[in-house]
Each structure stands twice: as structure tokens, then as C-alpha cells.
Amino acid sequence: MHPIRLIPIRLIEPWRCATPPGWREYAAMMRAGDEFPPVQVIRQSSKLHGYPYRLFDGYHRTRAAKHIGRRTIAAHVIVDETGGRSRTLGLKAKGK
């Protein structure tokens, strides 16, 4: 598996879709002290709009963490060695 690092949430490219439903429940659970697995981010070889990371998995967790005021999130860091094609490859891997 990829190394786990604490990534500043502000360095993760914002998602361009509507905020996923259900993140408020995650936020309540985080406030109560529940532990969550690390999210997965892709370290982009070329910074897209100034963001060195793109979220691959963990939209609910990231949104919830940001909402409750966390500045960092534990993440598995995947290095983009595809020359920028990782978004397309990632969607294919997720079956979309």
C-alpha cells in the first residue's frame, strides 16, 4: 500500500461535483472521536490550478474533516506517473 501522510486539506483540489450526501453523519462521528481509514490522494505530476493533490477516494471524510475544522487529513499518497492521465484511469478503475 502507499505511505500514509498528513496532508493539508487546502492542498487537495476541490471536488467539482455537488457535495456528497451523508458527510454530516461522518462529521458527527469524527467529533465523537470515531476513527476513519485514510483517504487516497493522487500526487499530481503537474499541479492543476495550484493543487498538488487530487482526491481519489474519501470525499465524505474530507468534507467532514474540513467542516469540523481539521486542517489536515491522513491520506495514502499515490504518485501520478501517467503524465496527467490519472483522472481517466482512476475513473475506469472505479467503474465509471
Kinemage of the C-alpha trace (Angstrom):
@kinemage 1
@onewidth
@group {chain A} dominant
@subgroup {mainchain}
@vectorlist {calphas} color= white
{ca met a 1} P 0.000 0.000 0.000
{ca his a 2} L 1.037 3.609 -0.392
{ca pro a 3} L 2.564 5.566 2.500
{ca ile a 4} L 0.234 7.397 4.878
{ca arg a 5} L 0.899 11.100 5.374
{ca leu a 6} L -0.936 14.002 6.942
{ca ile a 7} L -1.936 16.213 4.006
{ca pro a 8} L -3.177 19.795 4.432
{ca ile a 9} L -6.766 19.791 3.189
{ca arg a 10} L -6.179 23.158 1.485
{ca leu a 11} L -3.686 21.457 -0.866
{ca ile a 12} L -6.260 18.982 -2.184
{ca glu a 13} L -8.012 20.006 -5.394
{ca pro a 14} L -11.640 20.856 -4.554
{ca trp a 15} L -14.195 18.476 -5.998
{ca arg a 16} L -16.234 19.855 -8.865
{ca cys a 17} L -19.427 17.948 -8.201
{ca ala a 18} L -22.127 18.601 -5.658
{ca thr a 19} L -21.180 17.935 -2.062
{ca pro a 20} L -21.778 14.229 -1.436
{ca pro a 21} L -24.751 13.376 0.781
{ca gly a 22} L -24.020 11.797 4.117
{ca trp a 23} L -20.941 13.787 5.059
{ca arg a 24} L -22.724 15.387 8.041
{ca glu a 25} L -23.011 11.963 9.697
{ca tyr a 26} L -19.285 11.486 9.200
{ca ala a 27} L -18.665 14.910 10.766
{ca ala a 28} L -20.722 13.971 13.838
{ca met a 29} L -18.847 10.692 14.161
{ca met a 30} L -15.482 12.473 13.829
{ca arg a 31} L -16.475 14.942 16.548
{ca ala a 32} L -17.371 11.976 18.779
{ca gly a 33} L -13.860 10.582 18.279
{ca asp a 34} L -14.531 7.827 15.765
{ca glu a 35} L -11.535 6.796 13.686
{ca phe a 36} L -11.700 6.619 9.898
{ca pro a 37} L -9.363 4.982 7.394
{ca pro a 38} L -7.043 7.290 5.453
{ca val a 39} L -8.337 8.846 2.246
{ca gln a 40} L -6.492 8.312 -1.040
{ca val a 41} L -4.955 11.246 -2.876
{ca ile a 42} L -3.001 11.407 -6.100
{ca arg a 43} L 0.174 13.483 -6.066
{ca gln a 44} L -0.133 15.205 -9.421
{ca ser a 45} L 2.928 15.438 -11.622
{ca ser a 46} L 1.680 18.815 -12.830
{ca lys a 47} L -0.155 20.980 -10.319
{ca leu a 48} L -3.662 21.558 -11.629
{ca his a 49} L -4.751 25.078 -10.726
{ca gly a 50} L -2.135 25.146 -7.959
{ca tyr a 51} L -3.268 21.996 -6.146
{ca pro a 52} L -0.575 19.328 -5.760
{ca tyr a 53} L -3.099 16.646 -4.686
{ca arg a 54} L -6.314 15.317 -6.166
{ca leu a 55} L -8.735 13.264 -4.099
{ca phe a 56} L -9.196 9.726 -5.410
{ca asp a 57} L -11.210 8.213 -2.579
{ca gly a 58} L -12.624 9.795 0.568
{ca tyr a 59} L -14.884 12.690 -0.429
{ca his a 60} L -17.181 12.236 2.590
{ca arg a 61} L -14.283 12.006 5.041
{ca thr a 62} L -12.514 15.028 3.585
{ca arg a 63} L -15.653 17.182 3.532
{ca ala a 64} L -16.499 16.177 7.104
{ca ala a 65} L -12.968 16.855 8.352
{ca lys a 66} L -12.953 20.281 6.730
{ca his a 67} L -16.388 21.080 8.175
{ca ile a 68} L -15.322 20.339 11.752
{ca gly a 69} L -12.219 22.492 11.374
{ca arg a 70} L -9.483 19.991 10.763
{ca arg a 71} L -6.635 21.353 8.695
{ca thr a 72} L -5.053 18.031 7.760
{ca ile a 73} L -6.251 14.564 6.869
{ca ala a 74} L -4.466 11.201 6.872
{ca ala a 75} L -4.005 10.042 3.305
{ca his a 76} L -2.438 7.291 1.258
{ca val a 77} L -0.411 9.204 -1.330
{ca ile a 78} L -0.390 7.779 -4.841
{ca val a 79} L 2.179 9.293 -7.204
{ca asp a 80} L 0.833 10.185 -10.657
{ca glu a 81} L 3.262 8.652 -13.118
{ca thr a 82} L 0.803 8.686 -16.010
{ca gly a 83} L 1.641 12.109 -17.378
{ca gly a 84} L -1.708 13.554 -16.321
{ca arg a 85} L -3.898 10.650 -17.457
{ca ser a 86} L -4.601 9.514 -13.875
{ca arg a 87} L -8.077 11.072 -13.771
{ca thr a 88} L -9.248 8.940 -16.697
{ca leu a 89} L -7.512 5.845 -15.386
{ca gly a 90} L -8.967 6.394 -11.919
{ca leu a 91} L -12.497 6.643 -13.232
{ca lys a 92} L -12.008 3.431 -15.183
{ca ala a 93} L -10.682 1.712 -12.044
{ca lys a 94} L -13.763 2.821 -10.108
{ca gly a 95} L -16.034 1.528 -12.895
{ca lys a 96} L -17.341 4.912 -14.036
